[in-house]
Amino acid sequence: MNRRDALKFVGISVATTAVLGNEASLKNDLSNTNGVVPVAKLPKNGKGPRIVVIGGGWSGLSVAKRLKQYVPDADVVMVEQRTSFVSCPISNLWLVGGVELEFLSHSFLDAANNNGYTYFNASVYDIDRKKRTVYTNQGSVDYEYLVIASGIDYDYSRWTKGDATLEYELRTKYPAGFQNHGEHETIKGKIKNFKGGNFILTVPGGNYRCLPAPYERACLIADYMKKNKIKGKVIVMDENPEITIKAKGFHSAFSEMYKDYITYMPGTVIEEFDLKNKKVTTDFGDDISFSDAAFYPRVRGSKLLEIAGIAKDGINKGEANIDQITYQVIGDDRVFCSGDLRPMTFSKSGNTANTEGHNVARSIASRILGTKYIWESPHTRCYSVVALKPARAIFVNTDYKWNDSDKTFTFFNAATMEDWRVKAGVDAGKALIGWGSNLYQDMFYK
Ligand SMILES: Cc1cc2nc3c(=O)[nH]c(=O)nc-3n(C[C@H](O)[C@H](O)[C@H](O)COP(=O)(O)OP(=O)(O)OC[C@H]3O[C@@H](n4cnc5c(N)ncnc54)[C@H](O)[C@@H]3O)c2cc1C
């Protein structure tokens, strides 16, 4: 097969531009692919600056849309490995039949077409910041500005201590369900086929993705067991000494609705996994057997940060080394990061990632246009459903404030609603659907 045939052979899907490059650019690519099958260079679209956004999640979609609004002549390219978007927020409801998959699923092509940017369906495997080139399995893309918004990766090291076989078994047989929809499919199957016994869920330490979601998932699985008269128990093993958010609301749901269905174990770390015999040993020395489980490990920023050479060390190990106000990578004024891979103490939530995207787009636009950049607080609004039919929810709402003395952010104007028993709890259950619809509208439509 010659190079031209290879190009034809590898399918390339791009929403708004053609992709095949010329022979010269192809030769350039061939010289630096380290044996990975090269394709072509994505041609430039228009005269404006090329801005590449890696990741079409809650942050990347927001950044790409805003960039096109603030810098209309920019050639914005969103590189995303998935072929379609399925939402993580609200997926806990889907696990137990609370919403249809259609509600969570959206088209990247529509998002790009509606908002005037390019969706390049490809997986990034390398970033050369000197050459300002991103390498993907479908070809390379040059940039003038780059945004890395590729989310999180799991960090199993605390449990596995380098045992790759154990990590593989945990990832494939007991997926956490905090990264992609494939994992949710597996967990949904586990719930549907659950016959009884213990269903273990873990809550990691650190600033893990979506603080309330593991407790919400526990409530909804317990609700399912209760309604379907399954003799089972959700065992919540929490590495933290206390429920990390909306504790009053979750504790009352656990004790009042799910006394016989949820056992909450605070400050508990799994020291040993015996997956063959379906048993774990905790740091208290308890042996706990299980029929099924979803083990949620600690999280870190996407490993693309290491590939790009911009991962932090020390306390924020594995998170992006950026200026916390401008989102610019320290020492590289062409690269920015957005979303859950950030080192800031913000909640790792979709609403935060989406609203933060406005800042990132404004920060880049101000650089390009020579205008003043104004930081605005990202906004976190997070609903957690604790029961279905009718859906009853609790929620937290907060902005953030910068403290110059210790160079961190703290909650600002924070408010919670934790009483799921009253009318406000039922209203919150309905409001959750409106919240999701509004954000999908924001990300996928004009
Ligand atoms: C079960 C669950 C429930 C949640 N509930 C809520 C909730 O109720 N409310 C809320 O606000 N938030 C919730 N969240 C959190 C929310 O989903 C995340 O905070 C949000 O998705 C973060 O956005 P992001 O853009 O940083 O990352 P992501 O949305 O994960 O996007 C990253 C994107 O990058 C892509 N990518 C990664 N690597 C590459 C590569 N090499 N090449 C190309 N593309 C790549 C990925 O495919 C992905 O699309 C929940 C999460 C989960 C898992």
The ligand as an SDF file (V2000), in Angstrom:
LIG
                    3D

 53 58  0  0  0  0  0  0  0  0999 V2000
  -21.2750    9.5850   37.0950 C   0  0  0  0  0  0  0  0  0  0  0  0
  -20.9800   11.0450   37.0210 C   0  0  0  0  0  0  0  0  0  0  0  0
  -21.9070   11.9610   37.4600 C   0  0  0  0  0  0  0  0  0  0  0  0
  -21.6390   13.3220   37.3930 C   0  0  0  0  0  0  0  0  0  0  0  0
  -22.6000   14.1910   37.7940 N   0  0  0  0  0  0  0  0  0  0  0  0
  -22.4060   15.5160   37.6390 C   0  0  0  0  0  0  0  0  0  0  0  0
  -23.4490   16.4320   37.9350 C   0  0  0  0  0  0  0  0  0  0  0  0
  -24.5410   16.0570   38.3490 O   0  0  0  0  0  0  0  0  0  0  0  0
  -23.2160   17.7440   37.7490 N   0  0  0  0  0  0  0  0  0  0  0  0
  -22.0260   18.2050   37.2740 C   0  0  0  0  0  0  0  0  0  0  0  0
  -21.8880   19.4350   37.0990 O   0  0  0  0  0  0  0  0  0  0  0  0
  -21.0100   17.3640   36.9870 N   0  0  0  0  0  0  0  0  0  0  0  0
  -21.1660   16.0240   37.1540 C   0  0  0  0  0  0  0  0  0  0  0  0
  -20.1560   15.1530   36.8230 N   0  0  0  0  0  0  0  0  0  0  0  0
  -18.7940   15.6600   36.5100 C   0  0  0  0  0  0  0  0  0  0  0  0
  -18.5980   16.0600   35.0400 C   0  0  0  0  0  0  0  0  0  0  0  0
  -18.9330   15.0120   34.1880 O   0  0  0  0  0  0  0  0  0  0  0  0
  -17.1390   16.4340   34.8180 C   0  0  0  0  0  0  0  0  0  0  0  0
  -16.7210   17.3350   35.7970 O   0  0  0  0  0  0  0  0  0  0  0  0
  -16.9550   17.0830   33.4460 C   0  0  0  0  0  0  0  0  0  0  0  0
  -17.2390   16.1230   32.4570 O   0  0  0  0  0  0  0  0  0  0  0  0
  -15.5490   17.6280   33.2650 C   0  0  0  0  0  0  0  0  0  0  0  0
  -15.4110   18.1780   31.9830 O   0  0  0  0  0  0  0  0  0  0  0  0
  -14.0410   18.0940   31.1750 P   0  0  0  0  0  0  0  0  0  0  0  0
  -14.3110   18.7760   29.8860 O   0  0  0  0  0  0  0  0  0  0  0  0
  -12.9210   18.5490   32.0140 O   0  0  0  0  0  0  0  0  0  0  0  0
  -13.7940   16.5310   30.9590 O   0  0  0  0  0  0  0  0  0  0  0  0
  -14.6490   15.5130   30.0940 P   0  0  0  0  0  0  0  0  0  0  0  0
  -16.0770   15.9100   30.0610 O   0  0  0  0  0  0  0  0  0  0  0  0
  -14.3100   14.1530   30.5910 O   0  0  0  0  0  0  0  0  0  0  0  0
  -14.0740   15.6890   28.6310 O   0  0  0  0  0  0  0  0  0  0  0  0
  -12.7970   15.2900   28.2430 C   0  0  0  0  0  0  0  0  0  0  0  0
  -12.8610   14.8970   26.7800 C   0  0  0  0  0  0  0  0  0  0  0  0
  -11.5470   14.7290   26.2680 O   0  0  0  0  0  0  0  0  0  0  0  0
  -11.5530   13.6360   25.3840 C   0  0  0  0  0  0  0  0  0  0  0  0
  -10.1800   13.1250   25.2830 N   0  0  0  0  0  0  0  0  0  0  0  0
   -9.4020   12.6450   26.2830 C   0  0  0  0  0  0  0  0  0  0  0  0
   -8.2040   12.2600   25.8330 N   0  0  0  0  0  0  0  0  0  0  0  0
   -8.2080   12.5130   24.5030 C   0  0  0  0  0  0  0  0  0  0  0  0
   -7.2480   12.3160   23.4660 C   0  0  0  0  0  0  0  0  0  0  0  0
   -6.0400   11.7790   23.7150 N   0  0  0  0  0  0  0  0  0  0  0  0
   -7.5750   12.6670   22.2050 N   0  0  0  0  0  0  0  0  0  0  0  0
   -8.8090   13.2050   21.9330 C   0  0  0  0  0  0  0  0  0  0  0  0
   -9.7530   13.3970   22.8750 N   0  0  0  0  0  0  0  0  0  0  0  0
   -9.4590   13.0700   24.1390 C   0  0  0  0  0  0  0  0  0  0  0  0
  -12.5090   12.6490   26.0340 C   0  0  0  0  0  0  0  0  0  0  0  0
  -12.9930   11.6970   25.1110 O   0  0  0  0  0  0  0  0  0  0  0  0
  -13.5950   13.5640   26.5650 C   0  0  0  0  0  0  0  0  0  0  0  0
  -14.6430   13.7520   25.6500 O   0  0  0  0  0  0  0  0  0  0  0  0
  -20.4000   13.7830   36.8750 C   0  0  0  0  0  0  0  0  0  0  0  0
  -19.4720   12.8580   36.4200 C   0  0  0  0  0  0  0  0  0  0  0  0
  -19.7480   11.5170   36.4920 C   0  0  0  0  0  0  0  0  0  0  0  0
  -18.7310   10.5450   35.9550 C   0  0  0  0  0  0  0  0  0  0  0  0
  1  2  1  0
  2  3  1  0
  2 52  2  0
  3  4  2  0
  4  5  1  0
  4 50  1  0
  5  6  2  0
  6  7  1  0
  6 13  1  0
  7  8  2  0
  7  9  1  0
  9 10  1  0
 10 11  2  0
 10 12  1  0
 12 13  2  0
 13 14  1  0
 14 15  1  0
 14 50  1  0
 15 16  1  0
 16 17  1  0
 16 18  1  0
 18 19  1  0
 18 20  1  0
 20 21  1  0
 20 22  1  0
 22 23  1  0
 23 24  1  0
 24 25  2  0
 24 26  1  0
 24 27  1  0
 27 28  1  0
 28 29  2  0
 28 30  1  0
 28 31  1  0
 31 32  1  0
 32 33  1  0
 33 34  1  0
 33 48  1  0
 34 35  1  0
 35 36  1  0
 35 46  1  0
 36 37  1  0
 36 45  1  0
 37 38  2  0
 38 39  1  0
 39 40  1  0
 39 45  2  0
 40 41  1  0
 40 42  2  0
 42 43  1  0
 43 44  2  0
 44 45  1  0
 46 47  1  0
 46 48  1  0
 48 49  1  0
 50 51  2  0
 51 52  1  0
 52 53  1  0
M  END
$$$$
